[in-house]
Amino acid sequence: MKKILFIIVLFISMAGVSAQTIRKPGSELTSSERSAYVNAIKDLSSSDVANLANEHNRLFNDGIHDADEFLPWHRIFIRFFEELVQSQNPDVTLPYWDWYEYTTWSRSATDLLKNNSGGLLGLLGYTIIETGSPWNYTRGTQSSWTPRSVNLAQSSVTIFSDDIEGQLPSFSNGPHNTGHVFIGGTMNSGPSPGDPIFYLHHGMVDKVWADWFREHPTSTGSGLNTSMRTFSGYPGFPGTIDATDYVNPRDLKLWYAYDNILLLDNYTASGTEVYFYSTGSIEVDNFTIPSTANVEIRTEGQTITIDKDFEVALGGVLLITADGN
């Protein structure tokens, strides 16, 4: 690839341009990002929240757990939820619950489960259950949880899936299952998506799967179900899809930030693509902008540092944009 200078342009971003999906740990959200996300999920319809919980419950013991559908099915499921949320506010993305932020989790140690008054039926420090909210759930009383790490070196995606889920005796205490038990109540039941923490929990499942794929970038998803059933009642989803098409998170335009760093890697842009990343640094590695494409990075008025050498195809343009709000 030919190395050239790339152009950095500062300007006020245009409204109405769809953004890529950059997911951050809940603890790294700015206060405005937290409130925007919570307000957006509270503006969802009660029927959408209930339908997603009911569909998960319908298929709970019918292929989406303890099977090769576990990772891809939930990847599609939470991405659809995220799209519903973005229909309320296009600038929000799904946060994830970083299990490994603490060696041992206490129910009351962080804002993860708290509401405005410090009770443990909230989310990220905000009240969720109130008049007019589509959310109504219960939580348990388990006081602490020590999440087990998973083996990213495992070359088989299906064995890795068993490891992170913890469904089989050989992979007991997997962080997926034990995380559901730790939250308890609705989360420890078939209709667990009725608790909004479900989506942050599975955001972390998906993030760790994305970490695994970075270690195994040539994986074709061998062993995954090529006729995976999807949830019903929502337009745009055929009855079955090929799960091997969803092994690479880039194919769904999914990116994960961690420790205030966003890594843009192993991807070729097309058209005009907008990345909203409010704080931190961006590391770029094998991220290609062809001459026919532009990339815009939007911020909340913060400074973003581009780290590492940046290689673009001739004619590519990188636009660093400042949101004046």
Secondary structure by P-SEA (a helix, b strand, c coil): cbbbbbbbbbccccccccccccccccccccaaaaaaaaaaaaaccaaaaaaaaaaaaaacccccccccaaaaaaaaaaaaaaaaaaaacccccbbbcccccccccccccccccccccccccccccccccccccccccccccccbbbbbbbccccccaaaaaaaaacccccccccaaaaaaaaacccccccccccccaaaaaaaaaaaaaaaaaaacccccccccccbbbbbcccccccccccccccccccccbbbbbccccccccccccccbbbbbbcbbbbbbccccccccbbbbbbcccbbbbbccbbbbcccbbbbbccccc
